[in-house]
């Protein structure tokens, strides 16, 4: 585990290289935990499953980056989490790159203030939010206002991606969606009431845009002006 002290020594960035190292985060003392704002998970080779809730109670955690975790298939959502707890309450940014075996990113339902989600080069990723995993936790435990603060969604080189979310969402703050080389992703979680007043920009390839399956004609009409060629 690497620790890099930043401005005034009161902000800490941590890089974990194994699941066993990550589990230590749950045992950090209060002073140390409050200083952690950025966490990177790098080059995991020994872990197929990960309990991300080891980071859930870091009060000032702003960003999580997961890079080159080639064997990681599952980020677990524990069924015994405490109701009403403020998980990932400061988390604003999640970036996943080249995690070749990962299937979904359902744990972000516990990040109520997430502003940017970037996922690239995750070849096995089929969905962002798994309906099955969400159903494993009660509605009161999961964030009821999913992606209510999300401003940007960036998806690139996800050949198996089919689903972002299985229902349309309001996305009251969403400003930009970028979808490149995601040929299986045919439907966006949008309806005619999504992203109201945000002048949403949707960037993508011409062929992909032509094949998007809209919830209804009013949704298609609402978002046709949003498209920009990537």
MARBA-3410 file (N, C-alpha, C, O; in Angstrom, 1 decimal):
230
0.8,-1.2,0.0,0.0,0.0,0.0,0.9,1.2,0.0,1.8,1.3,0.8 ~ 0.6,2.2,-0.9,1.3,3.4,-1.0,0.5,4.5,-0.4,-0.7,4.6,-0.6 ~ 1.2,5.4,0.4,0.5,6.6,0.9,1.2,7.8,0.4,2.4,8.0,0.6 ~ 0.5,8.8,-0.2,1.0,10.0,-0.7,0.4,11.1,0.0,-0.8,11.4,-0.2 ~ 1.1,11.9,0.8,0.6,13.0,1.5,0.6,14.3,0.6,1.6,14.6,0.0
-0.6,14.9,0.6,-0.8,16.0,-0.3,-0.8,17.3,0.4,-0.1,17.4,1.5 ~ -1.5,18.3,-0.1,-1.4,19.7,0.5,-1.6,19.7,2.0,-2.6,19.2,2.5 ~ -0.6,20.4,2.6,-0.6,20.6,4.1,-0.7,19.3,4.9,-1.0,19.3,6.1 ~ -0.4,18.2,4.3,-0.4,16.9,4.9,-1.8,16.5,5.5,-1.8,15.6,6.4 ~ -2.8,17.2,5.1,-4.1,16.8,5.7,-5.0,16.1,4.6,-6.2,15.9,4.9
-4.5,15.9,3.5,-5.3,15.1,2.4,-4.4,13.9,2.0,-3.2,14.0,1.8 ~ -5.0,12.8,2.0,-4.3,11.5,1.7,-4.9,10.8,0.5,-6.1,10.7,0.4 ~ -3.9,10.3,-0.3,-4.3,9.5,-1.5,-3.7,8.1,-1.2,-2.5,8.0,-0.9 ~ -4.5,7.0,-1.3,-4.0,5.7,-1.1,-4.2,4.9,-2.3,-5.1,5.0,-3.0 ~ -3.2,4.0,-2.6,-3.2,3.1,-3.7,-3.1,1.6,-3.1,-2.1,1.3,-2.4
-4.1,0.8,-3.3,-4.2,-0.5,-2.8,-3.9,-1.5,-4.0,-4.3,-1.2,-5.1 ~ -3.1,-2.5,-3.7,-2.8,-3.5,-4.8,-3.3,-4.9,-4.5,-2.9,-5.8,-5.2 ~ -4.1,-5.1,-3.5,-4.7,-6.4,-3.2,-5.9,-6.2,-2.4,-6.1,-5.2,-1.7 ~ -6.8,-7.2,-2.4,-8.0,-7.2,-1.6,-7.7,-7.2,-0.1,-8.4,-6.5,0.7 ~ -6.6,-7.9,0.3,-6.3,-7.9,1.7,-5.8,-6.6,2.2,-6.1,-6.2,3.3
-5.1,-5.8,1.4,-4.7,-4.5,1.7,-6.0,-3.6,1.9,-6.1,-2.8,2.8 ~ -6.9,-3.7,1.0,-8.1,-2.9,1.0,-8.9,-3.1,2.3,-9.5,-2.2,2.9 ~ -9.0,-4.4,2.8,-9.7,-4.7,4.0,-9.2,-4.0,5.2,-9.9,-3.8,6.2 ~ -7.9,-3.5,5.1,-7.3,-2.8,6.3,-8.0,-1.4,6.4,-8.0,-0.8,7.5 ~ -8.6,-0.9,5.3,-9.2,0.4,5.4,-10.3,0.5,6.4,-10.5,1.5,7.0
-11.0,-0.6,6.7,-12.1,-0.6,7.7,-11.5,-0.5,9.1,-12.3,-0.3,10.0 ~ -10.2,-0.7,9.3,-9.6,-0.6,10.6,-8.8,0.7,10.8,-8.1,0.8,11.9 ~ -8.8,1.6,9.9,-8.1,2.8,10.1,-8.7,3.6,11.2,-9.9,3.6,11.5 ~ -7.8,4.3,12.0,-8.4,5.2,13.0,-9.1,6.4,12.5,-9.0,6.7,11.3 ~ -9.8,7.1,13.3,-10.7,8.2,12.8,-9.9,9.3,12.2,-10.3,9.8,11.1
-8.8,9.7,12.7,-8.0,10.8,12.1,-7.5,10.4,10.8,-7.6,11.2,9.8 ~ -7.0,9.2,10.6,-6.4,8.7,9.3,-7.6,8.6,8.3,-7.4,9.0,7.2 ~ -8.7,8.1,8.7,-9.8,7.9,7.8,-10.3,9.3,7.3,-10.7,9.4,6.1 ~ -10.4,10.3,8.1,-10.9,11.6,7.7,-10.0,12.3,6.7,-10.4,13.1,5.9 ~ -8.7,11.9,6.6,-7.7,12.5,5.7,-7.8,11.9,4.3,-7.3,12.5,3.4
-8.4,10.7,4.2,-8.4,10.0,2.9,-9.5,10.6,1.9,-10.7,10.6,2.2 ~ -9.0,11.2,0.8,-10.0,11.7,-0.2,-9.9,10.9,-1.5,-10.9,11.0,-2.2 ~ -8.8,10.3,-1.8,-8.7,9.6,-3.1,-8.1,8.2,-2.9,-7.2,8.0,-2.2 ~ -8.8,7.2,-3.5,-8.3,5.8,-3.4,-8.2,5.2,-4.8,-9.1,5.4,-5.6 ~ -7.1,4.6,-5.0,-6.8,3.8,-6.3,-6.7,2.4,-6.0,-5.9,2.0,-5.1
-7.4,1.5,-6.8,-7.2,0.1,-6.7,-6.4,-0.3,-8.0,-6.9,-0.2,-9.1 ~ -5.2,-0.8,-7.8,-4.3,-0.9,-9.0,-3.8,-2.4,-9.1,-3.3,-3.0,-8.2 ~ -3.9,-2.9,-10.3,-3.3,-4.1,-10.7,-3.6,-5.3,-9.8,-2.7,-6.1,-9.5 ~ -4.8,-5.4,-9.3,-5.2,-6.6,-8.5,-5.0,-7.8,-9.4,-5.6,-7.9,-10.4 ~ -4.3,-8.8,-8.9,-4.1,-10.1,-9.6,-4.5,-11.3,-8.8,-4.6,-12.4,-9.3
-4.8,-11.0,-7.5,-5.1,-12.2,-6.6,-6.5,-12.2,-6.1,-6.9,-13.0,-5.3 ~ -7.4,-11.4,-6.7,-8.7,-11.2,-6.2,-9.8,-11.3,-7.3,-9.7,-10.6,-8.2 ~ -10.7,-12.2,-7.1,-11.9,-12.3,-8.0,-13.1,-11.6,-7.4,-14.0,-11.2,-8.2 ~ -13.1,-11.4,-6.1,-14.2,-10.7,-5.4,-13.7,-9.7,-4.5,-12.6,-9.9,-3.8 ~ -14.4,-8.6,-4.3,-13.9,-7.5,-3.5,-15.1,-6.9,-2.7,-16.2,-6.8,-3.2
-14.9,-6.7,-1.4,-15.8,-6.0,-0.6,-15.5,-4.5,-0.5,-14.7,-4.0,0.3 ~ -16.2,-3.7,-1.4,-15.9,-2.3,-1.5,-16.4,-1.5,-0.3,-16.0,-0.4,-0.1 ~ -17.3,-2.1,0.5,-17.7,-1.4,1.7,-16.7,-1.2,2.7,-16.9,-0.5,3.7 ~ -15.5,-1.8,2.5,-14.3,-1.4,3.4,-14.0,0.1,3.3,-13.4,0.6,4.2 ~ -14.4,0.7,2.2,-14.2,2.1,2.0,-15.4,3.0,2.2,-15.4,4.2,2.2
-16.6,2.3,2.5,-17.8,3.0,2.5,-17.9,4.1,3.6,-18.7,5.1,3.4 ~ -17.2,3.9,4.7,-17.4,4.9,5.8,-16.2,5.9,5.9,-16.1,6.5,7.0 ~ -15.4,6.0,4.9,-14.4,7.1,4.9,-15.2,8.4,4.6,-15.7,8.6,3.5 ~ -15.2,9.3,5.6,-16.2,10.4,5.5,-15.9,11.4,4.4,-16.8,12.1,4.0 ~ -14.6,11.5,4.0,-14.3,12.5,3.0,-13.8,11.9,1.7,-13.1,12.6,0.9
-14.1,10.7,1.4,-13.6,10.0,0.2,-14.3,10.6,-1.0,-15.5,10.6,-1.1 ~ -13.5,11.2,-1.9,-14.0,12.0,-3.0,-14.0,11.1,-4.3,-14.9,11.2,-5.1 ~ -13.0,10.3,-4.5,-12.8,9.5,-5.7,-12.3,8.1,-5.5,-11.5,7.9,-4.6 ~ -12.8,7.2,-6.3,-12.3,5.8,-6.4,-11.9,5.5,-7.8,-12.8,5.7,-8.7 ~ -10.7,5.1,-8.0,-10.3,4.6,-9.4,-9.8,3.2,-9.3,-9.1,2.8,-8.4
-10.3,2.4,-10.2,-10.0,1.0,-10.3,-9.4,0.7,-11.6,-10.1,0.8,-12.7 ~ -8.1,0.3,-11.7,-7.4,0.2,-12.9,-6.6,-1.1,-13.0,-5.9,-1.5,-12.1 ~ -6.8,-1.8,-14.2,-6.0,-3.0,-14.5,-6.2,-4.1,-13.4,-5.2,-4.8,-13.1 ~ -7.4,-4.2,-12.9,-7.7,-5.3,-11.9,-8.2,-6.5,-12.8,-9.4,-6.7,-12.8 ~ -7.3,-7.2,-13.4,-7.7,-8.1,-14.5,-8.5,-9.3,-14.0,-9.3,-9.8,-14.8
-8.4,-9.7,-12.8,-9.1,-10.9,-12.3,-10.4,-10.6,-11.6,-11.1,-11.5,-11.2 ~ -10.6,-9.3,-11.3,-11.7,-8.9,-10.5,-13.0,-9.1,-11.2,-13.3,-8.4,-12.2 ~ -13.9,-10.0,-10.7,-15.2,-10.2,-11.4,-16.3,-9.5,-10.6,-17.3,-9.1,-11.3 ~ -16.2,-9.5,-9.3,-17.4,-9.0,-8.5,-17.0,-8.1,-7.4,-16.0,-8.3,-6.7 ~ -17.7,-7.0,-7.3,-17.6,-6.1,-6.2,-18.9,-6.3,-5.4,-20.0,-6.0,-5.8
-18.7,-6.9,-4.2,-19.9,-7.3,-3.4,-20.6,-6.2,-2.8,-20.1,-5.2,-2.3 ~ -22.0,-6.4,-2.7,-22.8,-5.6,-1.8,-23.3,-6.4,-0.7,-24.0,-7.4,-0.9 ~ -22.9,-6.1,0.5,-23.2,-7.0,1.7,-24.7,-6.8,2.0,-25.2,-5.7,2.1 ~ -25.3,-7.9,2.3,-26.7,-7.9,2.7,-27.0,-7.5,4.1,-28.1,-7.2,4.5 ~ -25.9,-7.4,4.9,-26.1,-7.1,6.3,-25.7,-5.6,6.7,-25.4,-5.3,7.8
-25.7,-4.8,5.6,-25.3,-3.4,5.9,-26.3,-2.7,6.8,-27.4,-3.1,6.9 ~ -25.9,-1.7,7.5,-26.7,-1.0,8.4,-27.7,0.0,7.8,-27.3,0.8,7.0 ~ -28.9,-0.2,8.1,-29.9,0.7,7.5,-29.7,2.1,8.0,-29.5,2.3,9.2 ~ -29.9,3.1,7.1,-29.7,4.5,7.5,-28.3,5.0,7.5,-28.1,6.2,7.7 ~ -27.3,4.1,7.3,-25.9,4.6,7.4,-25.6,5.4,6.1,-26.2,5.3,5.1
-24.7,6.3,6.3,-24.3,7.3,5.2,-23.1,6.7,4.5,-22.0,7.2,4.7 ~ -23.3,5.8,3.6,-22.2,5.2,2.8,-21.8,6.1,1.7,-22.7,6.7,1.0 ~ -20.5,6.2,1.5,-20.0,6.9,0.3,-20.6,8.3,0.2,-20.9,8.7,-0.9 ~ -20.8,9.0,1.3,-21.6,10.2,1.3,-20.9,11.3,0.6,-21.5,12.3,0.1 ~ -19.5,11.3,0.5,-18.8,12.3,-0.1,-18.2,11.9,-1.5,-17.6,12.7,-2.2
-18.5,10.7,-1.9,-18.0,10.2,-3.2,-18.6,10.9,-4.4,-19.8,10.9,-4.6 ~ -17.7,11.5,-5.2,-18.1,12.3,-6.4,-17.7,11.6,-7.7,-18.4,11.8,-8.7 ~ -16.6,10.9,-7.7,-16.1,10.3,-8.9,-15.7,8.9,-8.8,-15.1,8.4,-7.8 ~ -16.1,8.1,-9.8,-15.7,6.7,-9.9,-15.2,6.4,-11.3,-15.9,6.7,-12.3 ~ -14.0,5.9,-11.4,-13.4,5.5,-12.7,-13.0,4.1,-12.7,-12.2,3.7,-11.9
-13.4,3.3,-13.7,-13.0,1.9,-13.8,-12.4,1.8,-15.2,-13.1,2.0,-16.2 ~ -11.2,1.3,-15.3,-10.5,1.1,-16.6,-9.8,-0.2,-16.6,-9.0,-0.5,-15.7 ~ -10.0,-0.9,-17.7,-9.3,-2.2,-18.0,-9.5,-3.2,-16.8,-8.5,-3.9,-16.5 ~ -10.7,-3.3,-16.3,-11.0,-4.4,-15.4,-11.7,-5.4,-16.2,-13.0,-5.4,-16.2 ~ -11.0,-6.3,-16.8,-11.5,-7.1,-17.9,-12.6,-8.1,-17.5,-13.4,-8.5,-18.4
-12.6,-8.5,-16.3,-13.6,-9.6,-15.9,-14.8,-9.0,-15.2,-15.8,-9.7,-14.9 ~ -14.8,-7.7,-14.8,-15.9,-7.2,-14.0,-17.3,-7.2,-14.8,-17.3,-6.9,-16.0 ~ -18.3,-7.6,-14.1,-19.6,-7.8,-14.7,-20.6,-6.6,-14.5,-21.5,-6.4,-15.4 ~ -20.5,-5.9,-13.4,-21.4,-4.8,-13.1,-20.8,-3.9,-12.1,-19.7,-4.2,-11.5 ~ -21.4,-2.8,-11.8,-20.9,-1.8,-10.9,-22.1,-1.4,-9.9,-22.2,-0.2,-9.6
-22.8,-2.4,-9.5,-24.0,-2.1,-8.8,-23.8,-1.4,-7.4,-24.7,-0.8,-6.9 ~ -22.6,-1.5,-6.9,-22.3,-0.9,-5.6,-22.5,0.6,-5.6,-22.6,1.3,-4.6 ~ -22.5,1.3,-6.8,-22.7,2.7,-6.9,-24.1,3.2,-6.4,-24.3,4.4,-6.3 ~ -25.0,2.2,-6.2,-26.3,2.6,-5.7,-26.2,3.3,-4.3,-27.1,3.9,-3.8 ~ -25.0,3.0,-3.6,-24.8,3.6,-2.3,-24.0,4.9,-2.3,-23.6,5.3,-1.3
-23.8,5.5,-3.5,-23.1,6.7,-3.6,-24.1,7.8,-4.0,-24.2,8.1,-5.2 ~ -24.8,8.5,-3.1,-25.9,9.4,-3.4,-25.4,10.7,-4.1,-26.2,11.4,-4.7 ~ -24.1,11.0,-4.0,-23.7,12.3,-4.5,-22.7,12.1,-5.7,-22.0,13.0,-6.0 ~ -22.7,10.9,-6.3,-21.8,10.7,-7.4,-22.1,11.6,-8.6,-23.2,11.8,-9.0 ~ -21.0,12.3,-9.1,-21.2,13.3,-10.1,-20.7,12.8,-11.5,-21.2,13.2,-12.5
-19.6,11.9,-11.5,-19.1,11.4,-12.7,-18.8,10.0,-12.6,-18.2,9.5,-11.6 ~ -19.2,9.2,-13.6,-18.9,7.8,-13.7,-18.3,7.5,-15.0,-18.9,7.7,-16.1 ~ -17.0,7.0,-15.0,-16.3,6.7,-16.2,-15.9,5.2,-16.2,-15.3,4.7,-15.2 ~ -16.3,4.5,-17.3,-16.0,3.1,-17.4,-15.4,2.8,-18.8,-16.1,3.1,-19.8 ~ -14.2,2.3,-18.9,-13.5,2.1,-20.2,-12.8,0.7,-20.2,-12.2,0.4,-19.2
-12.9,0.1,-21.3,-12.1,-1.1,-21.5,-12.4,-2.3,-20.6,-11.5,-3.1,-20.3 ~ -13.6,-2.4,-20.1,-14.0,-3.5,-19.2,-14.8,-4.5,-20.1,-16.0,-4.4,-20.3 ~ -14.1,-5.4,-20.7,-14.6,-6.3,-21.7,-15.8,-7.2,-21.4,-16.6,-7.5,-22.2 ~ -15.9,-7.5,-20.1,-17.0,-8.4,-19.6,-18.2,-7.7,-19.0,-19.2,-8.3,-18.7 ~ -18.1,-6.4,-18.9,-19.2,-5.6,-18.2,-20.4,-5.7,-19.1,-20.5,-5.3,-20.2
-21.5,-6.2,-18.5,-22.8,-6.4,-19.1,-23.8,-5.3,-18.7,-24.7,-5.0,-19.5 ~ -23.7,-4.8,-17.5,-24.7,-3.9,-17.0,-24.0,-3.0,-15.9,-23.0,-3.5,-15.2 ~ -24.4,-1.8,-15.7,-23.9,-1.0,-14.7,-24.6,-1.4,-13.4,-23.9,-1.7,-12.4 ~ -25.9,-1.4,-13.4,-26.7,-1.7,-12.2,-27.4,-3.1,-12.4,-28.2,-3.2,-13.4 ~ -27.1,-4.1,-11.6,-27.7,-5.4,-11.8,-29.0,-5.5,-11.0,-29.0,-5.2,-9.8
-30.1,-5.8,-11.7,-31.4,-5.9,-11.0,-31.3,-6.9,-9.9,-31.9,-6.7,-8.9 ~ -30.7,-8.0,-10.2,-30.6,-9.1,-9.2,-29.9,-8.7,-7.9,-30.3,-9.0,-6.8 ~ -28.8,-7.9,-8.1,-28.0,-7.5,-6.9,-28.8,-6.4,-6.1,-28.7,-6.4,-4.9 ~ -29.4,-5.5,-6.9,-30.2,-4.5,-6.2,-31.3,-5.1,-5.4,-31.6,-4.6,-4.3 ~ -31.9,-6.1,-5.9,-33.0,-6.8,-5.2,-32.5,-7.5,-3.9,-33.4,-7.9,-3.1
-31.2,-7.8,-3.8,-30.7,-8.5,-2.7,-30.6,-7.6,-1.4,-30.6,-8.0,-0.3 ~ -30.7,-6.2,-1.6,-30.7,-5.3,-0.5,-32.0,-4.6,-0.5,-32.6,-4.3,-1.6 ~ -32.5,-4.3,0.6,-33.8,-3.7,0.7,-33.8,-2.3,0.2,-32.7,-1.6,0.1 ~ -34.9,-1.7,-0.3,-35.0,-0.4,-0.8,-34.5,0.6,0.1,-33.9,1.7,-0.3 ~ -34.8,0.4,1.4,-34.4,1.4,2.4,-32.9,1.5,2.6,-32.3,2.5,3.1
-32.1,0.4,2.2,-30.7,0.4,2.4,-30.0,1.1,1.2,-29.0,1.7,1.3 ~ -30.6,0.8,0.0,-30.0,1.4,-1.2,-30.4,2.9,-1.4,-31.4,3.3,-0.7 ~ -29.6,3.6,-2.2,-30.0,5.0,-2.4,-31.2,5.1,-3.2,-31.3,4.6,-4.3 ~ -32.2,5.8,-2.6,-33.5,5.9,-3.3,-33.5,6.9,-4.5,-34.4,6.8,-5.3 ~ -32.5,7.7,-4.5,-32.4,8.7,-5.6,-31.2,8.4,-6.4,-30.3,9.2,-6.5
-31.2,7.3,-7.1,-30.1,6.8,-7.9,-29.7,7.8,-8.9,-30.5,8.3,-9.7 ~ -28.4,8.2,-8.9,-27.8,9.1,-9.9,-28.5,10.5,-9.9,-28.5,11.2,-10.9 ~ -29.0,10.9,-8.8,-29.7,12.2,-8.7,-28.7,13.4,-8.8,-29.1,14.5,-9.1 ~ -27.4,13.1,-8.5,-26.4,14.2,-8.7,-25.5,13.9,-9.9,-24.6,14.8,-10.2 ~ -25.7,12.9,-10.6,-24.8,12.5,-11.7,-24.8,13.6,-12.8,-25.9,14.0,-13.3
-23.6,14.1,-13.2,-23.5,15.1,-14.2,-23.0,14.5,-15.5,-23.3,15.0,-16.6 ~ -22.1,13.5,-15.4,-21.5,13.0,-16.6,-21.3,11.5,-16.5,-20.9,10.9,-15.5 ~ -21.7,10.8,-17.6,-21.5,9.3,-17.8,-20.7,9.1,-19.0,-21.1,9.4,-20.1 ~ -19.6,8.4,-18.8,-18.6,8.2,-19.9,-18.4,6.7,-20.0,-17.8,6.1,-19.1 ~ -18.9,6.1,-21.1,-18.7,4.6,-21.4,-18.0,4.4,-22.7,-18.4,5.0,-23.7
-16.9,3.6,-22.6,-16.1,3.5,-23.9,-15.5,2.0,-23.9,-15.0,1.5,-22.9 ~ -15.6,1.4,-25.1,-15.0,0.1,-25.3,-15.5,-0.9,-24.3,-14.8,-1.6,-23.6 ~ -16.8,-1.1,-24.3,-17.5,-2.1,-23.5,-18.3,-3.0,-24.4,-19.5,-2.7,-24.6 ~ -17.7,-4.0,-25.0,-18.3,-4.8,-26.1,-19.5,-5.6,-25.6,-20.4,-5.9,-26.5 ~ -19.7,-5.9,-24.3,-20.8,-6.7,-23.9,-21.9,-5.8,-23.1,-22.9,-6.4,-22.7
-21.6,-4.6,-23.0,-22.6,-3.7,-22.2,-24.0,-3.7,-22.8,-24.1,-3.3,-24.0 ~ -25.0,-4.1,-22.0,-26.4,-4.1,-22.5,-27.3,-3.1,-21.8,-28.2,-2.6,-22.3 ~ -27.0,-2.9,-20.5,-27.9,-2.2,-19.6,-27.2,-1.2,-18.7,-26.2,-1.6,-18.1 ~ -27.6,0.0,-18.7,-27.2,1.0,-17.7,-28.0,0.8,-16.4,-27.5,0.6,-15.3 ~ -29.3,0.9,-16.6,-30.3,0.6,-15.5,-31.6,0.2,-16.1,-31.9,0.5,-17.3
-32.3,-0.6,-15.4,-33.5,-1.3,-16.0,-34.8,-0.5,-16.0,-35.8,-1.0,-16.4 ~ -34.7,0.8,-15.4,-35.8,1.7,-15.5,-35.3,3.0,-15.9,-34.1,3.4,-15.8 ~ -36.2,3.9,-16.5,-35.8,5.3,-16.8,-35.6,6.0,-15.4,-36.3,5.8,-14.5 ~ -34.7,6.9,-15.4,-34.4,7.7,-14.3,-34.5,9.2,-14.5,-34.4,9.6,-15.7 ~ -34.8,10.0,-13.5,-34.9,11.5,-13.7,-33.7,12.2,-14.2,-33.7,13.1,-15.0
-32.5,11.8,-13.6,-31.2,12.4,-13.9,-31.4,14.0,-13.9,-31.1,14.6,-14.9 ~ -31.7,14.5,-12.8,-32.0,16.0,-12.7,-30.7,16.9,-13.0,-30.9,18.0,-13.3 ~ -29.5,16.3,-12.8,-28.3,17.1,-13.0,-27.5,16.7,-14.2,-26.4,17.2,-14.4 ~ -28.0,15.7,-15.0,-27.1,15.1,-16.0,-26.9,16.1,-17.2,-27.9,16.7,-17.7 ~ -25.6,16.3,-17.5,-25.3,17.2,-18.6,-24.7,16.5,-19.8,-24.8,17.0,-20.9
-24.0,15.4,-19.6,-23.3,14.7,-20.7,-23.3,13.2,-20.6,-23.0,12.7,-19.5 ~ -23.7,12.5,-21.7,-23.5,11.1,-21.8,-22.5,10.9,-23.0,-22.8,11.4,-24.1 ~ -21.5,10.1,-22.8,-20.6,9.7,-23.9,-20.6,8.2,-24.0,-20.2,7.5,-23.1 ~ -21.0,7.7,-25.2,-21.0,6.2,-25.4,-20.3,5.9,-26.7,-20.7,6.3,-27.8 ~ -19.1,5.2,-26.6,-18.3,4.9,-27.7,-17.9,3.4,-27.7,-17.5,2.9,-26.7
-18.1,2.7,-28.8,-17.7,1.3,-28.9,-18.4,0.5,-27.9,-17.8,-0.4,-27.2 ~ -19.7,0.7,-27.8,-20.6,-0.1,-26.9,-21.7,-0.7,-27.8,-22.9,-0.2,-27.6 ~ -21.4,-1.6,-28.7,-22.4,-2.0,-29.7,-23.6,-2.7,-29.2,-24.7,-2.7,-29.9 ~ -23.6,-3.3,-28.0,-24.7,-4.0,-27.5,-25.7,-3.1,-26.7,-26.8,-3.5,-26.4 ~ -25.3,-1.9,-26.4,-26.1,-1.0,-25.6,-27.1,-0.3,-26.5,-26.7,0.7,-27.2
-28.3,-0.8,-26.5,-29.3,-0.2,-27.4,-30.3,0.7,-26.7,-31.0,1.5,-27.4 ~ -30.4,0.6,-25.4,-31.4,1.4,-24.7,-30.8,2.2,-23.6,-30.1,1.7,-22.8 ~ -31.2,3.5,-23.5,-30.7,4.4,-22.4,-31.8,4.5,-21.4,-33.0,4.4,-21.7 ~ -31.5,4.7,-20.1,-32.5,4.8,-19.0,-33.1,6.1,-19.0,-33.1,6.8,-18.0 ~ -33.7,6.5,-20.1,-34.3,7.9,-20.3,-35.8,7.8,-20.7,-36.2,6.8,-21.4
-36.5,8.7,-20.2,-37.9,9.0,-20.8,-38.0,10.5,-21.0,-37.1,11.2,-20.8 ~ -39.2,10.9,-21.4,-39.3,12.3,-21.8,-39.2,13.2,-20.6,-39.1,14.4,-20.9 ~ -39.2,12.7,-19.4,-39.0,13.6,-18.2,-37.6,13.6,-17.7,-37.3,14.3,-16.7 ~ -36.7,12.8,-18.3,-35.3,12.8,-17.8,-34.6,14.0,-18.2,-34.8,14.6,-19.2 ~ -33.6,14.4,-17.3,-32.7,15.5,-17.5,-33.5,16.8,-17.9,-33.0,17.5,-18.8
-34.6,17.1,-17.3,-35.4,18.2,-17.6,-34.6,19.5,-17.4,-34.0,19.7,-16.3 ~ -34.5,20.4,-18.4,-33.9,21.7,-18.3,-32.4,21.6,-18.3,-31.7,22.7,-18.0 ~ -31.7,20.5,-18.6,-30.3,20.4,-18.5,-29.6,20.5,-19.8,-28.3,20.6,-19.9 ~ -30.3,20.6,-21.0,-29.7,20.7,-22.3,-28.6,19.6,-22.4,-27.5,19.8,-22.8 ~ -29.1,18.4,-22.2,-28.2,17.2,-22.2,-27.6,17.0,-23.5,-28.2,17.1,-24.6
-26.2,16.7,-23.5,-25.5,16.3,-24.7,-25.2,14.8,-24.6,-24.7,14.3,-23.6 ~ -25.5,14.1,-25.7,-25.3,12.7,-25.8,-24.3,12.5,-27.0,-24.6,12.7,-28.2 ~ -23.0,12.1,-26.7,-22.0,11.9,-27.7,-21.9,10.4,-28.0,-21.9,9.5,-27.1 ~ -21.8,10.1,-29.3,-21.6,8.7,-29.7,-21.4,8.6,-31.2,-21.2,9.6,-31.9 ~ -21.3,7.4,-31.7,-21.1,7.1,-33.1,-22.4,7.1,-33.8,-23.5,6.8,-33.3
-22.4,7.5,-35.1,-23.6,7.7,-35.9,-24.4,6.4,-36.0,-25.6,6.4,-35.8 ~ -23.7,5.3,-36.2,-24.4,4.0,-36.3,-25.1,3.6,-35.1,-26.2,3.0,-35.1 ~ -24.4,3.8,-33.9,-25.0,3.4,-32.6,-26.2,4.3,-32.4,-27.3,3.7,-32.0 ~ -26.2,5.6,-32.7,-27.3,6.5,-32.4,-28.5,6.1,-33.2,-29.7,6.1,-32.8 ~ -28.3,5.6,-34.4,-29.4,5.2,-35.3,-30.1,4.0,-34.8,-31.3,3.9,-35.0
-29.4,3.2,-34.0,-30.0,1.9,-33.5,-30.6,2.0,-32.1,-31.1,1.0,-31.5 ~ -30.5,3.2,-31.5,-31.0,3.3,-30.1,-32.5,3.0,-30.1,-33.3,3.5,-30.9 ~ -32.9,2.2,-29.1,-34.3,1.9,-28.9,-34.9,2.8,-27.8,-34.5,2.7,-26.6 ~ -35.8,3.7,-28.2,-36.4,4.6,-27.2,-37.6,4.1,-26.5,-38.3,3.2,-27.0 ~ -37.9,4.6,-25.3,-39.0,4.1,-24.6,-40.3,4.4,-25.3,-41.2,3.6,-25.3
-40.4,5.6,-25.9,-41.6,5.9,-26.7,-41.2,7.0,-27.7,-40.1,7.5,-27.6 ~ -42.1,7.5,-28.5,-41.8,8.5,-29.5,-41.5,9.8,-28.9,-40.7,10.6,-29.4 ~ -42.2,10.1,-27.8,-42.0,11.4,-27.1,-40.5,11.5,-26.5,-39.9,12.6,-26.5 ~ -40.0,10.4,-26.1,-38.6,10.3,-25.6,-37.7,10.5,-26.7,-36.7,11.3,-26.6 ~ -37.9,9.9,-27.8,-37.1,10.0,-29.0,-37.1,11.5,-29.5,-36.0,12.0,-29.7
-38.2,12.1,-29.5,-38.3,13.5,-30.0,-37.6,14.4,-29.0,-36.9,15.4,-29.4 ~ -37.7,14.1,-27.7,-37.0,15.0,-26.7,-35.5,15.0,-26.8,-34.9,16.0,-26.5 ~ -34.9,13.8,-27.2,-33.5,13.7,-27.1,-32.8,13.7,-28.5,-31.6,13.7,-28.6 ~ -33.5,13.7,-29.6,-32.9,13.8,-30.9,-32.0,15.0,-31.0,-30.9,14.9,-31.6 ~ -32.3,16.2,-30.5,-31.4,17.4,-30.6,-30.2,17.3,-29.7,-29.3,18.1,-29.8
-30.2,16.3,-28.8,-29.0,16.2,-27.9,-27.8,15.5,-28.5,-26.7,15.7,-27.9 ~ -27.9,14.9,-29.6,-26.8,14.1,-30.1,-25.7,14.9,-30.7,-26.0,15.9,-31.5 ~ -24.5,14.5,-30.4,-23.3,15.1,-31.0,-22.4,13.9,-31.5,-22.2,12.9,-30.7 ~ -21.9,14.0,-32.7,-21.0,12.9,-33.2,-19.7,12.9,-32.4,-19.0,13.9,-32.3 ~ -19.3,11.7,-31.9,-18.1,11.6,-31.1,-16.9,11.6,-32.0,-15.8,11.4,-31.6
END
